Amino acid sequence: MKRFLTIILLVSIFLSCQSAKKQTNPDTEQWISLFNGKDLTGWDIKFSGHELNDNYKETFFVQDSMLRISYDKYENFDDKFGHMYYKTPFSYYKLSFDYRFTGEQIPGGSHWNVRNSGVMLHSQSATSNEIGQTFPVSVELQLLGGLGEEDRTTGNICTPGTAVVMNDAINFDHCIKSNSKTYHGDQWVHVDATIMGGESMEFIINGESVLRFEKPQINGGFINENQQGKDWEHAKIIENRDDWIAKKGTILTEGYIALQAESHPIDFKNIKLLDLCGCMDKKAKNYKSYYVKDKPESCEY
């Protein structure tokens, strides 16, 4: 009996060690689920013209493990541009999610917003948005759905108050097309994005790299370089425009992730993130081989 108990103990210790070894494997990726599939915990909501966390007409809600953006309770869009921001800013990371467009655009939405939405990256915080601000200063991973016939790429970039470097030159175009395929109908589309701080960003659609650019930077708030001298609608609602203009050229190295609501229903699911910033000391317990940006203060010994 004693021998039997000894064997059981040794087996238990062995399995425990194997489990601990598996949990601390530096090559094992530790993805973070940004959306729990049950509610909006961990997210802040900001609509143009409304106070923080006023979920206007329940535009953002959860159903069947999906984060849904719906206009069922609207009669007219009425410029109610909204964004939902994850609580934590990130710098170096990989982002992964699935999206699909559904139904019809709400009356009052602009023609260019049909089957149009996006995910804002390196965004200013929800709390720093002004009351009437329509879009946060950010880099938008633009999502477009096909309209049934012509080509319409997705995984594009739009730049509300920002600019990026492409082909060794600053590109001031507000929206830049990717080389993705067109996705018609209400099919699910998978998106991956690799965000390397202020160095570069790469967008990947259904496993294919479709767009890459470098040095995302502030471009004077909502004054787009190619819109100087024009009455660009979004330039009028920024009260602290001079503050943003003073920051022009500042590289964006981190920021918030925000989901966009701009008049067409869209669903999101499987929203997760792999943080690439962490302890790079191989002697530390929480060292990970896939980290690309060192964060010494996070090391555990």
C-alpha positions as CSV (number, residue, x, y, z in Angstrom):
1,M,0.0,0.0,0.0
2,K,2.8,2.3,0.9
3,R,4.6,1.6,-2.4
4,F,1.4,2.3,-4.3
5,L,0.9,5.7,-2.6
6,T,4.5,6.5,-3.4
7,I,4.0,5.8,-7.0
8,I,0.8,7.9,-7.1
9,L,2.7,10.8,-5.5
10,L,5.5,10.6,-8.0
11,V,3.1,10.5,-10.9
12,S,1.3,13.5,-9.5
13,I,4.5,15.5,-9.1
14,F,5.5,14.5,-12.7
15,L,2.2,15.6,-14.1
16,S,2.3,18.8,-12.1
17,C,5.7,19.7,-13.4
18,Q,4.7,18.9,-16.9
19,S,1.6,21.2,-16.5
20,A,3.8,24.0,-15.1
21,K,6.3,23.6,-17.9
22,K,3.5,23.9,-20.4
23,Q,2.1,27.0,-18.8
24,T,5.4,28.7,-18.7
25,N,6.5,27.8,-22.2
26,P,8.0,31.0,-23.6
27,D,6.8,30.1,-27.1
28,T,3.2,29.8,-26.1
29,E,1.2,32.8,-27.3
30,Q,-1.1,34.3,-24.7
31,W,-3.9,36.0,-26.6
32,I,-6.3,38.4,-24.7
33,S,-10.0,38.3,-25.5
34,L,-11.1,41.9,-25.8
35,F,-14.8,40.9,-26.0
36,N,-16.2,38.3,-23.6
37,G,-19.2,37.4,-25.8
38,K,-21.7,38.3,-23.0
39,D,-21.7,42.0,-22.4
40,L,-19.8,45.3,-23.1
41,T,-17.5,45.0,-20.1
42,G,-14.1,46.6,-20.7
43,W,-15.4,49.1,-23.3
44,D,-16.3,52.8,-23.2
45,I,-18.8,54.3,-25.7
46,K,-18.7,57.8,-27.1
47,F,-21.3,59.3,-29.6
48,S,-21.0,62.7,-31.2
49,G,-23.0,65.1,-29.2
50,H,-23.4,62.8,-26.2
51,E,-21.7,62.3,-22.9
52,L,-19.3,59.4,-22.3
53,N,-21.0,56.0,-22.1
54,D,-24.3,57.1,-23.4
55,N,-25.1,54.1,-25.6
56,Y,-27.4,56.1,-27.8
57,K,-30.5,54.0,-28.7
58,E,-28.6,50.9,-27.7
59,T,-26.6,51.0,-30.9
60,F,-23.9,48.7,-29.4
61,F,-25.2,45.4,-27.9
62,V,-24.4,41.8,-27.6
63,Q,-26.3,38.9,-29.1
64,D,-25.4,35.3,-29.8
65,S,-21.7,35.9,-28.8
66,M,-21.5,38.7,-31.3
67,L,-20.9,42.4,-30.7
68,R,-23.5,44.0,-32.9
69,I,-23.9,47.6,-34.1
70,S,-27.5,48.1,-35.0
71,Y,-29.9,50.9,-36.0
72,D,-33.2,49.1,-35.3
73,K,-34.3,51.8,-32.9
74,Y,-33.4,54.7,-35.2
75,E,-35.6,56.6,-37.6
76,N,-32.7,58.7,-39.0
77,F,-29.0,58.5,-38.5
78,D,-28.8,62.3,-37.8
79,D,-24.9,62.3,-37.7
80,K,-24.8,60.1,-34.6
81,F,-21.2,58.9,-35.3
82,G,-20.2,56.5,-32.5
83,H,-17.2,54.6,-31.3
84,M,-16.6,52.0,-28.7
85,Y,-13.1,52.0,-27.1
86,Y,-11.4,49.2,-25.4
87,K,-10.3,50.2,-21.9
88,T,-6.5,49.6,-22.3
89,P,-4.1,51.3,-24.8
90,F,-1.6,49.2,-26.6
91,S,1.6,49.8,-28.6
92,Y,3.1,46.7,-30.1
93,Y,0.5,44.0,-30.8
94,K,-1.4,41.7,-33.1
95,L,-5.1,42.2,-33.4
96,S,-7.5,39.5,-34.8
97,F,-11.3,39.7,-35.4
98,D,-14.1,38.7,-37.7
99,Y,-16.7,41.1,-39.1
100,R,-19.8,41.0,-41.4
101,F,-22.1,43.7,-42.7
102,T,-25.8,43.0,-42.4
103,G,-29.1,44.5,-43.6
104,E,-29.6,48.0,-45.0
105,Q,-28.1,51.4,-44.1
106,I,-30.2,53.6,-41.8
107,P,-31.8,56.6,-43.6
108,G,-29.7,59.7,-43.2
109,G,-26.4,58.0,-43.6
110,S,-24.0,59.3,-46.2
111,H,-23.8,57.4,-49.5
112,W,-20.1,56.6,-48.8
113,N,-21.1,54.9,-45.6
114,V,-23.1,52.1,-47.2
115,R,-21.4,48.9,-46.0
116,N,-18.7,51.0,-44.4
117,S,-17.2,50.8,-40.9
118,G,-13.8,50.5,-39.3
119,V,-11.6,49.8,-36.3
120,M,-9.6,52.8,-35.0
121,L,-6.0,52.1,-34.0
122,H,-3.6,54.2,-31.9
123,S,-6.7,56.3,-31.2
124,Q,-7.0,59.1,-28.6
125,S,-9.1,57.9,-25.6
126,A,-12.8,58.0,-25.3
127,T,-12.6,60.5,-22.5
128,S,-10.4,62.9,-24.5
129,N,-13.0,63.3,-27.3
130,E,-14.8,66.6,-27.4
131,I,-18.6,66.5,-27.0
132,G,-19.3,67.1,-30.7
133,Q,-16.4,65.2,-32.2
134,T,-17.4,62.8,-34.9
135,F,-14.1,60.8,-35.2
136,P,-11.2,60.3,-32.8
137,V,-7.7,61.3,-34.0
138,S,-6.5,57.8,-35.0
139,V,-5.5,55.5,-37.8
140,E,-8.6,53.7,-39.2
141,L,-8.5,50.2,-40.4
142,Q,-11.4,50.7,-42.8
143,L,-13.8,47.9,-43.5
144,L,-15.9,48.0,-46.7
145,G,-18.4,45.5,-48.0
146,G,-18.9,44.9,-51.7
147,L,-22.0,46.5,-53.3
148,G,-22.8,43.6,-55.5
149,E,-20.9,44.4,-58.7
150,E,-17.8,46.5,-58.8
151,D,-14.6,45.9,-56.9
152,R,-14.5,47.5,-53.5
153,T,-11.4,46.7,-51.3
154,T,-11.5,46.3,-47.6
155,G,-8.6,46.6,-45.1
156,N,-7.9,50.1,-46.3
157,I,-6.6,52.9,-44.2
158,C,-8.3,56.2,-43.5
159,T,-6.6,59.0,-41.5
160,P,-8.8,61.2,-39.3
161,G,-6.3,63.8,-38.1
162,T,-3.3,61.6,-39.0
163,A,-1.0,60.7,-41.9
164,V,1.3,57.8,-42.7
165,V,4.5,57.1,-44.6
166,M,4.3,55.0,-47.8
167,N,7.1,54.5,-50.3
168,D,9.4,56.7,-48.2
169,A,7.1,59.7,-48.4
170,I,4.3,61.1,-46.2
171,N,0.9,60.3,-47.7
172,F,-1.7,62.8,-46.8
173,D,-4.6,61.1,-48.6
174,H,-7.5,60.7,-46.3
175,C,-8.2,57.1,-47.4
176,I,-5.8,54.8,-49.2
177,K,-7.0,51.6,-50.8
178,S,-5.5,48.1,-50.1
179,N,-5.1,45.4,-52.6
180,S,-7.7,43.1,-51.1
181,K,-10.4,41.1,-52.8
182,T,-14.0,42.3,-52.7
183,Y,-16.4,40.6,-50.3
184,H,-20.0,40.9,-51.4
185,G,-23.0,39.9,-49.3
186,D,-23.2,39.3,-45.6
187,Q,-20.3,36.8,-45.3
188,W,-17.9,36.8,-42.4
189,V,-14.4,38.2,-43.2
190,H,-11.4,37.6,-41.0
191,V,-8.9,40.4,-40.2
192,D,-5.5,40.3,-38.7
193,A,-3.4,43.4,-38.1
194,T,0.2,43.7,-36.9
195,I,0.8,47.0,-35.1
196,M,4.5,47.8,-34.4
197,G,4.2,50.9,-32.2
198,G,5.2,54.0,-34.2
199,E,7.2,51.9,-36.7
200,S,4.7,50.3,-39.0
201,M,1.3,48.6,-39.4
202,E,0.2,45.8,-41.6
203,F,-3.4,44.7,-42.5
204,I,-4.2,41.1,-43.4
205,I,-7.5,40.0,-44.8
206,N,-8.4,36.3,-44.8
207,G,-4.7,35.4,-44.6
208,E,-3.5,37.7,-47.3
209,S,-1.4,40.8,-46.6
210,V,-3.2,43.7,-48.3
211,L,-1.6,46.9,-47.0
212,R,1.5,48.1,-45.1
213,F,2.6,51.5,-44.1
214,E,5.0,53.2,-41.7
215,K,5.3,56.0,-39.1
216,P,1.6,56.8,-38.3
217,Q,1.6,60.4,-37.1
218,I,-0.6,63.3,-36.1
219,N,-1.5,65.7,-38.9
220,G,-3.0,68.6,-37.1
221,G,-6.3,67.2,-35.7
222,F,-9.0,67.1,-38.4
223,I,-7.2,69.4,-40.8
224,N,-6.3,67.0,-43.7
225,E,-3.3,68.2,-45.7
226,N,-5.2,67.7,-49.0
227,Q,-8.2,69.6,-47.6
228,Q,-6.5,72.8,-46.6
229,G,-8.6,75.8,-47.4
230,K,-11.7,73.7,-47.9
231,D,-14.8,73.5,-45.6
232,W,-14.1,69.9,-44.5
233,E,-17.2,69.0,-42.4
234,H,-15.2,67.4,-39.5
235,A,-12.8,70.3,-39.1
236,K,-15.6,72.5,-37.7
237,I,-16.3,70.6,-34.5
238,I,-12.8,70.5,-32.9
239,E,-12.5,73.3,-30.4
240,N,-8.9,72.6,-29.4
241,R,-7.7,72.4,-33.0
242,D,-4.7,74.6,-32.3
243,D,-3.4,72.0,-29.8
244,W,-3.6,69.2,-32.4
245,I,-1.9,71.4,-35.1
246,A,0.9,72.1,-32.6
247,K,1.5,68.3,-32.4
248,K,1.7,67.8,-36.2
249,G,4.4,65.3,-37.1
250,T,4.3,63.6,-33.7
251,I,4.7,59.8,-34.3
252,L,1.8,57.8,-32.7
253,T,3.5,55.0,-30.8
254,E,0.4,53.7,-28.9
255,G,-3.3,54.3,-28.4
256,Y,-6.7,52.8,-28.0
257,I,-8.7,50.4,-30.2
258,A,-12.2,51.5,-31.1
259,L,-15.0,50.0,-33.1
260,Q,-16.9,52.3,-35.4
261,A,-20.6,53.0,-35.8
262,E,-21.3,55.2,-38.8
263,S,-24.8,54.2,-40.1
264,H,-24.6,50.7,-41.5
265,P,-25.2,47.6,-39.3
266,I,-22.2,45.4,-38.7
267,D,-21.3,42.5,-36.5
268,F,-18.0,41.6,-34.8
269,K,-16.8,38.4,-33.1
270,N,-13.6,36.7,-31.9
271,I,-12.0,40.0,-31.0
272,K,-8.6,39.1,-29.5
273,L,-5.1,40.6,-29.1
274,L,-1.6,39.3,-28.7
275,D,0.5,41.9,-26.8
276,L,4.0,42.0,-28.3
277,C,5.4,44.2,-25.5
278,G,6.6,42.6,-22.4
279,C,9.6,41.1,-20.4
280,M,12.4,40.1,-22.8
281,D,14.8,38.8,-20.1
282,K,15.1,35.1,-20.6
283,K,15.7,34.6,-16.9
284,A,12.3,36.0,-15.9
285,K,9.3,33.8,-15.3
286,N,7.1,35.7,-17.7
287,Y,9.6,35.9,-20.6
288,K,8.0,35.3,-24.0
289,S,10.0,34.6,-27.2
290,Y,7.6,36.5,-29.4
291,Y,7.9,39.9,-27.6
292,V,9.4,42.5,-29.9
293,K,9.4,45.5,-27.5
294,D,11.0,45.2,-24.1
295,K,9.1,46.2,-20.9
296,P,11.7,45.6,-18.1
297,E,9.3,46.8,-15.3
298,S,7.0,43.9,-16.1
299,C,9.6,41.2,-15.4
300,E,8.8,38.7,-12.7
301,Y,11.6,36.6,-11.1
